[in-house]
Amino acid sequence: MVLDRLSEYPSVYAAWKALTAKLGVGAESLRRWVVQAQVDAGEKKGLTSDELGEIKRLRAEVRDLK
């Protein structure tokens, strides 16, 4: 929703700040979701949700093997 409405706001910050109250979620949670969505879409650098899931799975596997 935030990414769809970016054109209505001067910045990503302004968009998530305005939409936080409307969505009833915490500002930091919404900010992190927006950043992760941008990473997943290839708009920002970072680990995608799939990559983070794979790392989590591998860490659990290593923990189990130990």
HELIX and SHEET records of a PDB file:
HELIX    1   1 LEU A    3  GLU A    8  5                                   6    
HELIX    2   2 VAL A   12  LEU A   23  1                                  12    
HELIX    3   3 ALA A   27  ASP A   40  1                                  14    
HELIX    4   4 SER A   49  LEU A   65  1                                  17    
END                                                                             
